[in-house]
Amino acid sequence: MTQRFRFLLTLPFSLSPGAANHYYREGGTKEERLMNHAVLAPLLEDVDWDLDGGPHAPHGEWPVETRAEFMTVGAARLPIIRAACESGSYDAIVMLGGGDPGFVEGREIARRWRIPVTANAHAQMHVAGMLGSRFSIIDVAETHNAQMADLVVRYRMTERCASIRNVDHPLPRPVHMGRRTLQGEADRHARGEESSMLDAAVEAGVAAIEEDGAEVLIFGCSAAFWLRTPLQARLLELGWDVPVLEGYACAIAMAKLLVGLGVDASGLAFPGDPPPRSRRWRFA
């Protein structure tokens, strides 16, 4: 009998109904609210999954982009992770959203219940490391780049990450009024119109390959998912056969892998409170 998984997929935050800066769909079924569901559907065929909309954005009615906003949202997500673990309903928790807010702390909570937790950037970086020697991150804004750079260090990927390339099409936020944003470009692409963001991503991808030595490309922002297929196709037309990864798919696939293997985070990396034993933390 084929194994069925039980996952909680949780969005990083929610905005008030009618807020001007939405890029997640408001209302509807869980399938309609999950970005890129049409592509993710095959991965979820053997998964019984719930979608949590995330905490109401504590920083304001706009998407996260700065370190301070990521920290605030991350803390607000943790009660959701704890409640999911206490419910006994899930084999794994997938913390969606670029920048991985609350991921490390969520793993610490879930370790008590032996429940694996995955997240976009962490999963993408590790999958990229399996596909090539070095990867580059295609990201949307300078402030978002700073968060991703912190994650590269935190996840000990400094020798694997070739670069972060900024396409300068930020998320829809009050400070970006009047600029071309990621959501506007996604809408243009969906209508079959030319997209300056796609052109910028192709230029960044070529530079990452030719100048930085990248062999795999990943995205910093999860809302850039729509770039994956056209970016990979455009690069292939230019002679660059390079994998382009998307965060939601990697995080879901990683959760299935960990559950299938019957493993979760190390009890040494995430010691109990109190831990059964103590050790010296050594740095090379």
N, C-alpha and C positions, 0 to 999 in steps of 0.2 A: 504494500500500500504506500502511495506517495506521501511523504511527510508534508503536513501543512504547518506553516509558521503562523505565529500570532504576534504582530508588531503594533507598536504605537508609533506613528509618525507625528512629530510635533513641529509646528511652524515656530519661527523665532519670536514673533510678536503679532498682535492684531491692532488694527486702527479702528477708530469709531466709524460706524456706518455713515457713508457720505463724505468721509474725509477726502480732501482734495488730492492727497498724495498716495493713493492706493496703487499697488501693483499686484497684490494678491486679489483674486476674485472674491467679491463679497457674496455670501449666501450660496445656495445651491447644494448639490450633493457633494460628498467628499471627493468624488472623481473630478467634478467641475472645479473644486477649490484647490486641487493639487496641481501645481504648475507642471507642465510637460507630461500629463497623465497618459496621453496617447502613446508616447514612447515608453513610459514606465510600465504600462499595463502588462506586457509579457513577464516582466520581473515580478509582478504582484499576483500573477495567476494562482500561485500556490501559497499565498499569504492572506490570512484573515487580518485585516488591518483597520485601525481607527485613525482618524486624523484630528489632532488637537490644534486649535487655532492659535495657541500660544497666549502668553499674558498680554493684557492691554499695554501698548507701548508706554513705558513709564517715562520716557525721555521727551515725548511730544508726538504729534500726529504726522509722523513722517518716517520713512525707512531709516534703519541704522547705517551709519557710515564712519563715525569717529570711534576712537578707542573708548572714550567715556560712555558712549551710547552702547557699544558692545558689552562693556562691563555691567552696565545697568540692566540691560535686557537679559544677560546671562544669569544674573542673580534672580531675576523675576521668573525665570524658567524652572528653577530648581524645585519649587513645591510641586510642579506638574510631574517632574521625574520621580520624586518621592512617592506621590500618590499612585502613579502608574506601577511602581514596584510593589507597593503595599497591596494593590488590588489583586495581585496574583494572576492577572489576565494576559500577560505578555511574555514572550520568549526573548524579545529584544526591543530596544527603544532606538529610533532613528531621529536624531536631532537635526532637522533640516535648517538650511540657511547658510549662506556664505559667511565666513568669519568665525564660525563655530562658537557662538556665544554660549557660555556655561557648559561646554562639552567636558572639559577635564573634571570640573566639580560634579557634573552629572554622572560621570563614570565612577567617581568616588562614592556617591550615594548608592548607585545601582550595584556596586561590588558586594555590598552587604547581602543582597539577594541573589548574587551570582548571575546577574542579567547583563548581557553585553549591551553597550551603547556605542553607536557610531555617529559620525558627523561628516559634513561635506568635504571640507578642506583636508581633514585628516585622512579620510578614505581616498580622495583623489591623489594625494601625495604618495600614499603607499601603493596604490595601483599603478601610478605612473612609474614608480621605482621598479616595478616588475616588467614594464614594457620597454624601458630605455634607460640609459645611464644617467641622463639629466633631463629635467623638465623645466619649463617656464610657465609662469602664471600670467594669463591675460586678464587684466583687471580694469575697473571702471573709473576710478577716481583716486587722486593722491591720498586723501585721508583713508580710503579703504585699503590702499596699498600698504599703509603703515600697519594696519591690523594684520594683513597677510604676512608682512615681513616678520612681525612678532611670532606668528604661528610657525613660520619656517624655522625660526630659532627654537621655539618651544618643542616642536616635534623632531628636533635634531636632524633637519633636512638641509642644513646649510651646504653640505657637499653635494647634494643631489639637485638642489634648486639652482638653475643657471641664472634666472633673472625674474623680475616682475616687470611686465610691460603694461603701461597705462594707455588705454584707448580714449580716455577723457570724455566719456559719456556717462555722467553720474546718474544715480538714482533720483527719482522725482522728490525734491526737497525744497522748502521755501528759499534756501540760499542759492538754489540753482534756477530760479525763475527766469524765463527768457532764454535758457540754454537748451540745446538738444540733449535730451536725456535718454537713458536706456529704454524706458517704457515707450517713449515716442518713436524710437527707432525700431523697437519690436513691432509696434503697430504698423509702421511703414512697410517693414518686411512682410508682415502677414497680408498686406494689401497688394503685394507683388511690386512694390516701389523700390527704388534704389535706397540703400541705407548707408549713411556716412559711418555708422558704427561698425557695420560689417567691413567696409573698406578699411577702416582704421585697424580692425582686428586682423585682417589679412596682412596689412603692412607690419603690425606688431609681431605677428606670427613668423613672417619671413625674417624679420630682424632677429627674433629670438633664435631661429634656426641658424641663420648665416653668421650672425655676430656673437651670439651667446653660447652656441653649442647645444641648444635644446634638442631633444629627440622625441619629446612628448609635450603636449600643451594641455593645461588645465585652466579652469576659470576661477577667479577669485570670488565673484558674485554669482549666487545661484540663479538670479533672474536673467543672467546672460545665456541661459540654456539654449535659447533659440539659435544662437550663433554656431552651435556645434556642427551640425550637418553642412550648412553652406560654407563655413570656414574650412572644414576638412576638404570639401570638394574643391574650393578655390585653390587651396594649397596643393592639392593633387594635380590640378591643371598646370601649376607652375613647376611641377616635378618633385614636390616634397610630399612623400608618402609618410605622414606623421599622424599618430593617434591623437585625437582631441577628446578629452574626457569631460563629463558633466557630473556635478556634485551629487544630485539626488540619486542618480542611478548607481554611482559608486558606493554611496552610503547604504543604500538598500541591499546591494549585492554583498557588501562587506558584512552586514548584519546576518544575511543568510549563511554566509561562509562560517562565521563564528558560531552560530547556533548549530549548524550542521556538524562542526568539529567538536561541539560540546565544551567550548572554552569561553572564558570571559577574561577581564583584565587581571593582571598579576596582583596577587595579594602583597607582593613586596613593593610594587609601584604604587599601590593604593592600600596601605596598611589599615587594619581594623582599628576601632577605637574602644578599648585599648588593643594594641597588637599582641599576638601571642608571644612574639619575640622581638628583640631590638637588634639593630645592626649598625655598623658604621656606614655612612653615606660617603662614598669615595669618588673623587673627581680625578680623571686621568691628567 
